[in-house]
Amino acid sequence: MMEKTTPGAFIPPRMLYRHIVNSALMEDVGHGDITTACTVDRDTTGTGRIIAKESGVLAGLFVALEAFRQVDQGLSFDNIAEEGTRFEKGHCLLEIKGRVSSILMAERVALNFLQRLCGIATLAAALCKRIEGTGCRVVGTRKTTPNLRILEKYALRAGGAFNHRFSLSEGILIKDNHIASCGGITSAVASARQKAPHTLRIEVEVTDLDELKEAVQAGADLLLLDNMSPEQVKEASALARKLNPGILLEASGGINQDNILEYAQSGVNIISSGSLTHSFKSIDLSLKITL
């Protein structure tokens, strides 16, 4: 029985990722799998098993299934492992039965997606484990692979983390360039408050205590404490809560497995990390055929 890392992440609707899989298959297969066509009889059937070569957290098996199905709808599947569960080296995550030529044609695309998404989920689970019990959330950012955001943000949730804005349309985050372009924090917050939908919080990125004071006084709902040390974050959190006890606080920048607990204990509500989707290590998986 595999341990589940999270109560469950909603798998994206198929219409949101089938075109991604189709594009990857077109890129990889080209005009056809010439090696398989020259060596494997089309009527040969067998079983392919996806085997873990190291331990990790499962995310994205549905994408691998989509790759196999797009190549051959006649393939069948068995022993499908559950999303969000931990697996150990040697564990079988999926069995694919049917034409061997079809299994081989979809193999690399299926494994590429699965290895990547498991890597993200595994790193997310490790960070969440480090701050367990602190009441602080780990969230991913928009630093995702172009066109793979829907899948990579899903993998974060499968690993137990949460998501920041999915896109620019989902929240107001006033950063340094917005501030510089608008004439300051106060004017930027005032403009956002006047023009934004009432359902959206206004978050402001700050880098020191002076900016923090201005952002709180301007009426920011949430502060992003950017590239501060744990000691600086602790001081900033105390000041922000003194000025506005109900304000939400987020720490970001330079946070990793070694220091994340220190940040989580500094008074913030949220820790965001782009490394979850740009500096993870893919999990090593392989596919083995038996006739």
C-alpha positions in Angstrom: 0.0 0.0 0.0 1.5 3.3 -1.1 1.3 6.4 1.2 -0.7 9.3 -0.2 0.9 12.7 0.1 -2.3 14.8 -0.3 -6.1 14.3 -0.1 -6.1 14.8 -3.9 -5.6 17.2 -6.7 -8.2 17.7 -9.4 -7.0 16.1 -12.7 -7.4 18.7 -15.5 -10.2 18.1 -18.0 -8.8 16.1 -21.0 -9.6 19.0 -23.4 -6.9 21.1 -21.6 -4.0 18.6 -22.2 -4.9 16.3 -25.1 -3.5 18.9 -27.6 -0.3 19.1 -25.6 0.1 15.3 -25.9 -0.8 15.3 -29.5 1.9 18.0 -30.3 4.5 16.0 -28.4 3.6 12.8 -30.3 3.9 14.7 -33.7 7.3 16.0 -32.7 8.6 12.6 -31.6 7.0 10.2 -34.0 7.5 12.4 -37.1 6.6 10.3 -40.2 6.6 7.1 -38.1 8.7 4.9 -35.8 11.0 3.5 -38.4 13.0 1.3 -36.0 9.9 -0.4 -34.6 8.4 -0.8 -38.2 11.6 -2.5 -39.3 12.0 -4.9 -36.3 8.5 -5.6 -34.7 5.7 -7.3 -36.5 2.5 -5.2 -36.3 0.5 -8.1 -34.9 2.9 -8.9 -32.1 1.2 -8.3 -28.7 2.6 -8.0 -25.3 2.7 -6.0 -22.0 4.7 -2.9 -21.2 5.4 -2.1 -17.6 6.4 1.4 -16.4 8.9 0.8 -13.6 10.3 3.3 -11.1 14.1 3.3 -11.0 14.0 5.6 -7.9 11.5 6.6 -5.3 9.2 9.5 -5.8 5.6 10.9 -5.8 3.3 10.0 -8.6 1.8 12.7 -10.8 0.6 12.8 -14.4 -0.1 9.1 -15.1 -3.3 10.3 -16.9 -1.0 12.2 -19.4 0.9 9.0 -20.1 -2.3 7.1 -20.6 -3.4 9.8 -23.1 -0.2 9.4 -25.1 -0.8 5.6 -25.4 -4.5 6.1 -26.2 -3.8 8.6 -28.9 -1.4 6.2 -30.6 -3.7 3.2 -30.3 -7.2 3.2 -28.8 -7.0 -0.6 -28.7 -4.5 -0.7 -25.9 -5.7 -1.6 -22.4 -4.3 -0.7 -19.0 -4.0 -2.5 -15.6 -2.4 -1.9 -12.2 -2.8 1.8 -12.5 -1.1 3.5 -9.5 -3.0 6.3 -7.7 -2.1 9.9 -8.3 -0.3 11.7 -5.3 1.0 8.4 -3.8 4.6 7.8 -2.9 6.3 4.9 -4.7 9.6 3.1 -4.2 12.3 2.0 -6.6 11.2 -1.1 -8.5 7.5 -0.3 -8.2 5.3 -0.9 -11.2 3.2 2.3 -11.9 1.3 1.0 -14.9 0.8 -2.0 -17.2 -0.1 -1.4 -20.9 -1.3 -4.4 -22.9 -1.8 -4.7 -26.7 0.3 -4.1 -29.8 3.9 -3.8 -28.9 4.6 -1.5 -31.9 2.0 1.0 -30.4 3.4 0.8 -26.9 6.9 1.5 -28.3 5.7 4.4 -30.4 4.2 6.2 -27.4 6.9 5.2 -24.9 9.1 8.2 -24.9 6.4 10.9 -24.9 4.6 9.1 -22.1 7.8 8.7 -20.0 8.9 12.3 -20.7 5.7 13.7 -19.3 5.5 11.3 -16.4 9.1 11.7 -15.3 8.9 15.5 -15.3 5.6 15.7 -13.4 6.7 13.1 -10.8 9.8 15.2 -10.3 7.8 18.3 -9.5 5.4 16.4 -7.2 8.4 14.8 -5.4 10.1 18.1 -4.8 6.8 19.7 -3.7 6.2 16.9 -1.2 9.7 17.2 0.2 9.2 21.0 0.8 5.8 20.5 2.4 7.1 17.8 4.6 9.8 20.1 6.0 7.3 22.7 7.2 4.5 20.3 8.3 2.6 21.5 11.3 3.6 25.2 10.9 0.4 26.3 9.3 2.3 27.8 6.4 1.6 27.0 2.7 4.1 26.1 0.0 3.0 27.5 -3.3 4.4 27.4 -6.9 4.7 30.3 -9.2 4.3 31.1 -12.9 7.9 30.0 -13.6 6.7 27.0 -15.6 7.7 25.5 -18.9 5.9 27.3 -21.7 2.7 25.5 -22.7 3.0 22.9 -19.9 1.7 25.1 -17.0 -1.6 23.2 -16.7 0.3 20.0 -16.1 3.1 21.4 -13.9 0.7 23.2 -11.7 -1.3 20.0 -11.3 1.9 18.2 -10.3 2.5 20.8 -7.5 -1.0 20.0 -6.1 -0.4 16.2 -6.4 2.7 16.7 -4.2 0.8 18.6 -1.6 1.7 22.2 -2.5 -0.6 24.9 -3.6 -0.6 27.3 -6.5 -0.1 31.1 -6.8 -1.8 32.8 -9.8 -2.3 30.4 -12.7 -2.1 33.3 -15.1 -1.8 37.1 -15.1 -5.6 37.3 -15.1 -6.1 35.6 -11.8 -4.7 38.1 -9.3 -3.1 41.4 -8.7 0.5 41.3 -7.8 2.2 44.8 -7.9 5.9 44.3 -8.4 8.9 46.6 -8.8 8.3 47.4 -12.4 4.7 48.2 -11.9 5.7 50.5 -9.0 8.3 52.2 -11.1 5.9 52.7 -14.0 3.1 54.0 -11.8 5.0 56.5 -9.7 5.2 54.6 -6.4 3.5 52.0 -4.2 0.8 54.3 -3.0 -0.3 55.4 -6.4 -0.1 51.8 -7.7 -2.3 50.4 -4.9 -4.8 53.3 -5.3 -5.1 52.7 -9.0 -5.5 48.9 -8.6 -8.2 49.5 -5.9 -10.1 51.8 -8.2 -10.0 49.6 -11.3 -9.8 46.0 -10.1 -12.8 43.6 -9.6 -13.9 43.6 -6.0 -13.2 39.9 -5.7 -9.5 40.2 -6.1 -6.9 40.9 -3.4 -4.2 43.4 -4.0 -0.7 42.0 -3.3 2.4 44.2 -3.2 6.0 43.1 -3.5 8.3 44.8 -0.9 12.0 44.6 -0.4 12.5 46.6 2.8 10.7 48.0 5.9 10.1 51.4 4.3 8.3 49.8 1.3 6.4 47.6 3.7 5.1 50.5 5.7 4.0 52.3 2.6 2.2 49.2 1.2 0.3 48.6 4.4 -0.7 52.2 4.7 -1.8 52.3 1.1 -4.2 49.4 1.9 -2.5 46.3 0.4 -4.3 43.1 1.4 -1.2 40.9 1.1 2.6 41.6 1.1 5.2 39.6 -0.8 8.5 39.9 1.2 11.0 39.5 -1.6 14.6 38.2 -1.2 14.8 38.8 2.5 16.7 36.6 5.0 14.7 34.6 7.6 15.7 37.2 10.2 14.6 40.1 8.0 11.3 38.3 7.2 10.7 37.8 11.0 11.2 41.5 11.6 9.1 42.5 8.6 6.3 40.1 9.7 6.2 41.6 13.2 6.0 45.2 11.8 3.3 44.3 9.3 1.1 42.7 11.9 1.6 45.6 14.2 0.3 47.9 11.4 -2.4 45.6 10.2 -3.0 42.4 12.3 -5.0 40.8 9.5 -2.7 41.3 6.6 -1.5 38.2 4.8 2.3 37.7 4.3 4.2 35.8 1.7 8.0 35.1 1.6 9.8 34.4 -1.7 13.3 34.3 -3.1 16.2 32.0 -2.2 14.1 29.5 -0.3 15.1 25.8 -0.4 14.9 22.6 1.6 17.6 23.7 3.9 16.1 27.0 5.0 12.3 26.7 4.4 11.5 25.7 8.0 13.2 28.9 9.2 11.0 30.9 6.8 7.9 29.1 7.8 8.6 29.9 11.5 9.1 33.6 10.7 5.5 34.6 10.8 4.5 34.4 7.1 1.4 32.6 5.8 2.8 31.6 2.4 6.1 30.5 1.0 6.4 30.7 -2.8 9.2 29.0 -4.8 9.8 29.1 -8.5 12.3 26.3 -8.0 9.5 23.8 -7.8 8.9 24.1 -11.5 12.3 25.2 -12.8 14.9 23.4 -10.7 13.4 20.0 -9.9 15.0 16.7 -10.9 12.9 14.4 -13.1 12.3 11.0 -11.6 14.0 8.1 -13.5 11.4 5.7 -15.0 11.6 3.0 -17.6 9.3 0.9 -19.7 9.9 -2.9 -20.1 8.2 -5.1 -22.7 7.3 -8.7 -22.1 5.6 -10.9 -24.7 
